[in-house]
């Protein structure tokens, strides 16, 4: 029933979009900041 509500109702689809978007944003920010920290540490050497 929970899966049906998640995939078939408007609020469920909106919730799913928010979950996917937030997870994607967190992955992107983690990679972005990791890359910037590596660049900064290489410039200091």
Rosetta blueprint (number, residue, H / E / L):
1 X L
2 X H
3 X H
4 X H
5 X H
6 X H
7 X H
8 X H
9 X L
10 X H
11 X H
12 X H
13 X H
14 X H
15 X H
16 X H
17 X H
18 X H
19 X H
20 X H
21 X H
22 X H
23 X H
24 X H
25 X H
26 X H
27 X H
28 X H
29 X H
30 X H
31 X H
32 X H
33 X H
34 X H
35 X H
36 X H
37 X H
38 X H
39 X H
40 X H
41 X H
42 X H
43 X H
44 X H
45 X L
